[in-house]
Amino acid sequence: MRSSHVVFIAILLVATAAQADFVEVRRSLTIRAQPNSSSSILARPPVGSNLPLVEPGQTNGYYHVRIPPGLGTSESEGFVFRSRVRGFPGDPPGGVPVAPTPIDSDVVYEGVPINAFPEFPITVLDKGHFVVGYAEDFLNPAWVFYRIGRAVDFRSFPRPGFRVDNDTEARVSTQDYTDSGFDRGHMAPNFAMGSRFGAAGAKDTFIMSNVVPQFHSLNDGQWGDLEEWIAGRKPPNATAANFIRGWADEFE
């Protein structure tokens, strides 16, 4: 196994109420005409945009900002809610960045996580049934999104070999884990995907961009427990009648 395999944890920084001259868009948001959620929407700046403040402070939890050109509105000012931005002093370092690659909203809520460490870029990979944020520098996914509802398929599917993800530059292979002492730890779980999306969903999880090294005691212990709490637990010869429901079934 390559010595540079580590688990990368992204830290999401929250907005602060400190004195600021501009705000950076940290989560998907709308710029509104007035400082309330019922006023008309003027624009939707991409994550990473820098918006100069018209005045310091907040009104009803909203910052009063200038709207950069190129966002499809003739208005020059608007309001953004504080929890979706972070304030900074000084002049904005740049304008509106290129919008991120669109991701299926049925999988990802509120946009992808904000990378607090731009020196370690994250590549977003849409794998159909789940979405991966891959950290090439660490040869690992930094995060994985998946969305599931009720279990609908209780078949047991063959476990295929793990395949290289050619959408990554690292191209980590299953052999990198051989004799390493680590399990190939699924992030989007095999059972969660198979029980909701059938054989295709289960097969999709056996790709190395969906894997991090885990001690077996974790993979088969607390991590496995967490997967079952989310997706449910399948006893031998599981059916809809004896399936032990998880949070996804309980709360859909």
N, C-alpha and C positions, 0 to 999 in steps of 0.2 A: 504493500500500500504506500502511496506517496506520503512523505512526511508532512506535506503542507496541507493535508486534509484537516480542517478544523470546522467546528460548527460556528457559523457567523450569525451573530444576533444583531439585528438592526434596532437602533434606539430611536424612537420617535419623540421628537422634541415638541413640547406643547407651547401654545401661545402664552405670552405674558402681557400683563397690563402696564408694563413699564413705559416710560416716556419713549416715543418712537417718532421717526421722521418718515418712515415708509414701512409697509408690511409686505411680507413674502407669503404667497399663497401656498399653504401646506397641505390642504385637502381640497377636493373638488368643491366649488362654491359658485354662487351667483352674485353679481353686483346688482343691487336693487336701487330703485329711485329714491326711496325713503328708508330710514332706519327701523324697519319692521318687516316681518316675514310675509305680510299680505300685500306689500307694494309691488309694482311692476318690475319685472326682470329686465335689466338693461344689457347685460353681457355675462359671458361665462369664461373668465380667464383660465388658461391652463395652469396646472400645478407648476410651481416654480416662478410664476410671474411676480414682478416687483411693482407695487402700487404706491406711489407717493401719497402722503397724507395731505389733505386740504387744511386740516386743523388738528392739533393734538387732542388726546383724550378720546372718549367714546360717548355715544348717545344710545341709550337702550342696549348697550352691548355691541354696537356697530361702530366701525371706523368709517370716517368720511374720507374717501380716496379719489384721486384723479384717475380717469380711465385712459390707458395708453391707446394710441391709434391701432387699428388693425383688428379690433374685436367686434366689428360689425354694428356699431352704434354711433349715432351722431352726438350723443351726450358726452360731456367731458368730465362729469363727476358722478359719484354714486356712493353706495354704502355696502360694506362687507361685514359679516358677523365675526366676532373676535376669536371663536374657537377654531376657525378654519384658517387662521393666518398667524404669523409670528411677527412681532414688531422689532424694528432695528433703528438705531440712531444713524444720522448721516445721510449721504446721498445714495440712492439705489445703484447697485453695481451694473445694472443692465436693464433691458426692456423685457418684452414678452418673449419667452422661449418658444421653440417649436412644440406644438401640442404633442403629448405622449401618444404612443401607439394605442388605438382604441381597443378596449378589452370588453368582452361580452358582459354586460351588466347583470346577467343572470348568475354569474359566478362571482364577480368582484363587487363588493359593496363600497361606495364612496371613493372609488379609484384605488390605485395601488398604493402601498405604503411609501412614505417619504423617506428617501435614503439620507440619513444624517451624516454620511461619510462619502462625499462625492469622489474622493480619491480611490474608492473601491466601487466602480460602477456596477450597476445591476442590469442585467438583460431580462426583459419580460418575455416569457415564452408561453404562448397559448397552446395548451395540450388538449383542447376540446372539452374534456370533462373536468379539468382543473387547470390552474394557471400558476406558473412557476416564476419567481424572481431569482435569477441565477447569478451568483457571484463568481465570475471567472477566476478572480485572484485567489479564491479559497477553494475552487474545484467543488463547490457545493451550492445547493439552493440556500438563499438567505431566508426565503419564505415561500410558502405554497398556499394558494387559495383553493378551496373547493366548497361547493354548496350542495347539500343533500336534503331531501325530504323523507317521506316514509319509505321503508324497505318494500320492494315489490318483487324481487327475484331472490329465491332462497336456494338456488342451485350451487353446487360446488364446482368451481371452474379449475382447470389445470393451471399450475403455476409455471409460466414460461420462464426461460432464462432472462436475466436482466440484459437489456440491450443498450448500446452506446447511443447517446442523444447527439446526432450530427448537427443539431441546431446550436450546440455549444462549441466554443473554441477548445475547451479543456478536453472534451471527448473522454471523460473518465469511463473506464470499462469495469466490468464485474471482476476481472482478474486483479484489479488494483486492491481488492479487498481480500483476496485469497491469502490465508495464513496470517492475516493482520491482527486477529483477535477481536475484530469488530463485526457486528451484524450489518447487513445492508438494510438500513432502517427506512421504511416507507414514510414519506411525509403525507401525501394523499393516500389513505389506506386502501389496500386491495379489497377488503370486504366492504368498506363503505361505498366504493365505486361500483363493485360488482353487484351488490344488492340493490343498487338504484339504477344502474345503466347496463346491466347484463355483462356478457362475456367481453364485449368491447371495452367497457369501463374498467373491468378487472385487468385486462391485458395492458391497457394504457399506463397503469401504475408501475409496470416493470420496466422503467426507463431510468437511466442513471442520474438524470437531472432531478428526479423525484426521490433521491436517496441521500442520506447522511450516515456517517459511521456512528453506530450505537453499541455500547456494551450490551451483551445478550441479556443481562439482568435488568437493564432499562427497557430494551425492546420488548421483552417478554414480561416485564413487570409494570412499572408506572405508565410507560408510554402505551403499552398494550391495553392497560386499564382505561386510559383516556380515550383511546380509539373506540372501545366498547361503550363507554359512557355516551359518546357522541352518536355512534352508528348503530348501537345495539349489539347483542351477543347471540351467536347462532349455535345452539346445541346440536349434537349429532342428529342428522335427518330432520333438520329444521323445516318447519312450515310456518305459515302465517299464524297458526293457532298456538304454537309453542315458542315462537320467537320472543326473546327477551328484549323489550324495546329500550332504545336509548333516547337521548335528548332530541335527535332529529325526528323520530317518530312521535314523541310526546308533544313537541312544539312546532313540528313541521318546518 
